[in-house]
Amino acid sequence: MVFRRQAQEDFKVEPVSSPEMDALIERCGNIYRGRPDWIMEPDDHIKTINFAKSICSETARLTTLAIGIQISGSARATWLQEQVDKVYSKIREWVEYGCAYGTVIIKPNGESLEVFTPADFMVIDRDNLNINGIIFFDHYEQDGKYYTRLEYHRFKEEKNGDKTTYPYYISNKAYVSKSQSSKGDPIPLSRTKWAGMMEESPPITKGEGEKLDGPMFGVLRMPGANNIDIDSPLGLPVFTDAIEEFKDLDVAYSRNVGEIFDSERIVLADDRLMYESGTPVKKFVGGAKNAAVKIARYVKNVFGSNPQEFYQEINPNLNTETRLAGINSLLSQIGYKCGYSNGYFVFNESTGIATATQIESENQRTVQFIKDIRDKLEECIKGAVYGLSVYADIYELNPAGNYKIDFDFGEIYYNRQEERERAIRLVSSGLMTKEYYLEKYEGFTKQEATEMVSVVEQKEKEKMKVDFFGKEE
């Protein structure tokens, strides 16, 4: 909040997000981190199983399953591919954050790409659901000092006679402090790790002053309408509609675990039937003396008031099956509200949490849900790569050139071995090239596959020549 207020003062701007939207994102963030608001005191006996994390993780896994990003067309394309490859392993993690917070932004950082959650940016201007003005908050710590950079991106309307242009500007301001909770004092960028960045960029346009195709960042916004703040350019976390069910699930789980914990066998035994726990008893067993005999912890020593000696066992009955049925009902309802098909999440004693991947026909809702997020991810990556390309122009990092982005995703439901066998049959029938098979199914690069096929074909030609003319003496 300190830096949000400082950003408003420095750049004379106001955020467009509503308090209701900010509160929801903060609440969902806490739920995702395993700190929901219904977990109050330690003695409440309500624990959280953090199923929100499981929902976000599974959604990100399916979304990025076997994802491929290929950029081609020029030397600029090669450079862009190198930058994307640096963060390829983080894409699944970034998508999970997008599921948890509703929106994340991916933008250039001078070296490659990085992700920002709503806690680290503030939307200033929007055009419908498109973000046109935004301030990013970047932080790092070094030698006990805390550095923060405010990076303000925006389009600005400018008039030059009868002509109106919309150049893009980036402004940077940095601060250093001895505390994370204080903004500290202004510091030149040259004295930070951000040295080399411009405090104020020149007007950024396309050739002949034309407006950029979009902002210099990509926005991953979860699909679906925002019913909390209709005018907000931010999306809702994927589990927003299931918050109450998450609470019920935690209660149901805690009650079941508590019942199991309290179900220990209890034996009530007359004090005349035993020695008090820990009392030394002199006995001779096999010629050796026992120093002491202790009663089991589940045995309770009771005072016998009747002439007869008293003994009773208590074995509580568990309602495990009934409780698991209730938990499964909640899991199914949560999955549906989050976008999955009915029964996608089920708890079974023998298999644990399982997904209904065996029955593709019953999971069309899941398939559509994941496809919608993949479309949003493609749009986000294209925006981030475009920002990288413009960034390369500004700082002259690489020669300008055209590029093309191709995406490839794995099938949500498929058997890889069956798919490989089918591909081999297509190669045998001449409907698929050997190079394509080696690249897609065996993990070779395009160049490696080409060289391998070339070597094999050359050997086959030599063998055919020897077989036809006979082996030379």
N, C-alpha and C positions, 0 to 999 in steps of 0.2 A: 504493500500500500504506500510505503514511503516513496518508492520510485515511480509509482503511478501518479502520485500528486506532483512529484518533481517533473515528470514528463509533461503534465498539463501546464505547469508554470513555464517550463523552458520553451515549449512549442506553441503555447497559447491555443490549446485544443481541448475538446471535451470527448469522453468516450461515448459510443453509441449503444453500448450494452446496458440492459436494464438490471436493476438490483435483483429482481426475481431470477433472471438468467444466471447472474453471477453466483447467487446463493445455491441454485441447483447444481451448477458445475462444481462448486466447492463441496457440496454434499456428496455428489457422485464420486468425486475424487477421493474423499475419505472412505467411502464404501469400498472402492476399488483397492485402496491401500490396507483394507482390513480393519478400519476404525469407524464402523457405522455408528450413527447417533443413538441406536437402540441398545448399544452395549455401554451401560452406565457405570455401575460399580462392580468390583470384583466379586462381591458376595451375592450378586443377582443370579448367579448360576446360569447365565445365558452367554454362550460362546458363539463366535461366528466361524463358519467354515469358509467364508470369503468366496462364495460361489460366483460373485461378480467377476472376480479375477479369472475363474475358470471359463465363464462365458466369453470374456474378452480374448483370452488366450486361444480358445477353440476357434473363434471367429477369425482371428488373425492368421491362425494356422491354415484354415481352409482358403482364406483369401489369397495368401501368398504361396499356396501349394505349387511347387515346381515353377515359380515365376521366372520368366526370362525377359530381359530388357536389352534390345539390340539397337544401337544407334549407328547409322551408316550414311555415307554420302560425300564425305570430304575429310580433310585434316582436322577441321573443327569438330566433326562428328567423332573422330577417333579420340580427340581430347575430352569431349563430353562423356564418351563411354568410359574413359579412365576415371573420371570423377565419380560417375555413378557406381562403378565397380568398387570404389573405396568404401561405399556405404551399403553395398548389396546385402551384406549379412545383417544389417540393422533394420531392413525394411519391415520384416515381420514384427519386430519390437515396436516400430513406429506406428504400424497399423493397430497394434494392441492399444497403444496410448490413444489413438484416434477413437477406438471403440469405447474406451473408458471415459474420455473427456468430451466426446462428441465432435471435436475439431482439433486438428493439429496442423501446423504450417511447416513446410520444408523449404528452406531457402539457402542460397550460397553463403559461405562464411569466410571466403578468401582462400580456402584450401580445398574444400569439397562442399558437401551439403550437411546441414544439421536440422534437427527438429525442435519445434517450440510448442509447448502446451499452453492452454489459456492463461496459466499463471505467469507466463513469460511474454505475453503480448497484450496489446490493448488496441482494439479496433476504433479508428477515428472517423472513417468515412466509408460509406457503402453505396452501391448502386444496385437496388433490389437485393439480391443475395450475394452480389460480388463485392469483395473487399477492395477498396481503392486507396484507403489510407490506414496505416497501421504503425504502431511503435513497438519494437522488440526490446526486450530486456535481456542482456547477456552478462554473465557473471563469471568470475574466477577468483581464486585465492592464491596468494603467493607471499611467502615470508611474513605471515601474520597480518597481511593487509588484504582488504577485499575490494576488488575492482568491478565496476558496473558500467556498462555502455548502453546508452539509449540510442536506438537506430530508427529513425523516422522515415517511412516510405510514403510517398503520396504523388498523385497527379495534381497538377496545378493549372488552372485556366489562365491563359495570358493572351492579351489582345495587342496586336501590332497593326494599327490602322484598321482596315476592314477584315483582317485575317485573325482568326482565333486558333490558338494552338494549345495543346495539353501536354507539356513536357513532364517528365518524371524526375523527381528529386529524391535524394537520400541525404539526410543530415545525421551526424554522429556527435554525441556528447558523452564524455567519460567522467567518472567520479571514483575517488579512492577513500576508503574508510578503514578504521581499526575495528569496526563492528559490522556484522551482517545486517543489523537492523537500522543502521544509519547510512544516509547517503554520502556523508563525508564531504570532501572538497572536490571541486573540478580539477581535472588533470589533463594535460595534452595527450592526444592519442599516441604521440611519438614516444611517450614514457610508459606505454603499456604494451601488451602482446598484440594490440591492434594497430601497431605502428605500420604505416603504409596505406591505411585507409584514409579517405578524404573526410575532413570534418563537414564539408559541404560539397556535394557533387555539382558538376555543371549540369545544365538542362539535358536530360537524357531523352533522345528521340530516335526514330528510325531515319533513314535517308530523307533529305529535304524537309526535315522538321516534322515528319509524320508521327502521330502518337504510337507508342509501343502497343504491341498486340495484347498486352496484359501486364499486370504487376510482376515484379521480379521475385516471385515466390510461388509455390504451389500450395493449394488449400485442400486438405483431406477432410471433407465434411460428410458425416454419416448420412445415408439416405433417409428419407422420411421427413414429414413436416414438423416444424417446431411449434408445438402448441402452447409452449410456455411464453415465448416472445416471438410472435408471428413475423415481426419486422427484423428479427435478428439474422445476421449472416452466419451465425454459428449453428452447428447441428447439435442434436441431443445425443447423450451417451446411449449405447444400444440397449442398456438395461433400465432406462428411465421408467418405463411402464411397469417394471417388475419389482420396484423397490419394496412395496408392501409384502410381496411374496418372499423376497429375500429375508425380510424380518421374520415372517412366519416360518420359513425354512430353518433359520437359526434357532428359533424357539423349539420347533419340532425335534431338531437334531439334539439340542441340549437336554430336552426332556427325556429323550430316548437314552442318551448317554448317562444322564443322572439316574435313571431307573436301573440301568445295568450296574452302575457304581454302587447303588444302594441295595442291590439284590443279593448281597453276600449271605451265605448260610449263617444262621445264628443258632447256637445251642445254649439253652438255659438249664443250668445244672445246680442241684442242691449243694450247698457248701459242705454237706456231710459226705458228698460223693468224691470230693477231691481235696487236694492240698492247695492252699492259696498259691497263686502264681509266684514262682521264685523262691518258695520256702524250701530250705534244705531238707532232704528226705534221705534217711539212711537206709539204703537197701543193698542187698547183695545180689547182683545179677551175674551169673557165671563167675563168681568169685571176685568181681570188681565192685568197688563202691561208687554209686552215682552221687555227685555232689549236690545236684538239684534237679527237680522236675518242674517244667513250666507248662502251663495249659496253653492250648492253641488260641490265637488272637480272636477267633470267631466264637469262642466259648465264654459265656458270661456267668460269673459266680453269683448265685442268688441265695438269699437266706431262706432256709427251709423251716417254715412255721408249723407244718403238719407233722403228725407222727410218721407218715410215710415219706420216703425220700422222693424228691421231685426231679424230673428230667423231661425236657421238651425241645424238639428241633423245629426251627422256622425256616422254610424254604420258599421265598417269595416267587410268585409266578410273574413271568415277563410278558409284556404286551408287544414284543418285538415285531411280529408279523403285522399287527394292526398299525403300529407306528410307521413301519416301512412303507405300507400302502399309502399312508398319508403323506410321507416324504416324497414318494414317487409321483403322487398327484400334484404336489407343489412343483416338483422338478419339471413335469410336463407343462404345467401352466406357465412357469418361468420361461421355458424354452420357446413356447408359442408367442409369448409377449415380446420376446427378444428377436423374433423373426424366424425361428426354427420350426420344423414340422413337429406335429404332435408325437410325443414319445421319443424324441431325439435323445433326451437325457433321461436315463433310467438307472436306478440303483438295484443291483442284484447281489445276493450274498456270495455267489460263486464267481462272478465276473467283475464286480465293482461297478463304477460308473462306466457305462458303455454307450456307444452311439449306434443308431440304427442304420449303419452304412450298408448293411447287407441287403436292404430293400430299397433300391433306388426309386422305385415307382411311388413309394410313400413319402418321399422327401423332396418333392418338387418345390415346396415352400422354402426349404433350406437352400436349394440350388438357386432359386431366384434371389433370395436374400444375399447370398455370397456374390452372385453376379453383379448385383447393384453396387456392392462395396468395391468390387474389382473395377467397375466403370469409374467410380469416384477416385480410386487409386490411380488409374491411368491418367485421368484428368489432372490430378495433383502432380504426378511425376512429370508430365508434359510441361506444366507451369514452372516446376522447379528447374527443369533442364533449360527452358527458355530463359529463366533468370540467370542461370549459369552462363549461357551464351552471351547475354547482354553484359554480364559482369566481365567476361573475357574481352569484350569490345572496349569497355571503359578502361580497364587496366592493361590492355594490350597483352593479354596472356597467351593468345593464340590467334593465328590468321583467321579472318572471317570466312565463312563458308556455309553452304546449305547442309541440312541434316534431316534424316528421317528416323522416327522412333517406331519400332515394332515391339509388341508385347506378346508374350506367350504364357499361358497358365495351364497347369495340370488339371485333368478332369477331377471333379470333386469325388466321384464314385467310379473307380475302375480297378481292375486287377492288372498290375504291371506285367506279370509273367504272361498272361493271356494277350496283352497288348503287344508285348515283344514277339511272341510267337506269330501273331497276326502280321506284324511288320515283316518278319522273315519270309512268310508266304508271299507277301507283296513284292519283296525283293526278288524272290525266285521266279515270280511270274513277270518280272520286268516292269511292274507298276510303281516301284519305289527304287530310288538309287541306293547303291551301297553306301555312298558318302552320307546321305541323309540319315540312313539307319544308324551308322556308327556315331554320328554327331548327336542324334536325339536319344538313342536308347543305350549307348555304351559310354557316353560322356566324353568323347573325343572332340577336339576343336575342329573347325572346318578344314584348316590346313592339315592337321594330322590325319583326318579321315581321307582327304584327297591323296596324300602321300602314300597311305597304306594301300588304298585301292590301286594306285598306280603301280606300286611294287608288285602286288599280287597279279595284276593283269600282265605285267611284263614277264613274270615267271611262267604264267600260263602260256603266253605266246612262245617262249623259248621251249617249253615242254612239248607244245604241239609241233614245233619245227623239228625237234629231235624224233618224235614219234612218227612223223611223216617221212622224213628222209633217212631215218635209221641212225643209231648211235655211231658217232665218228670213232674211227680207230685211234 
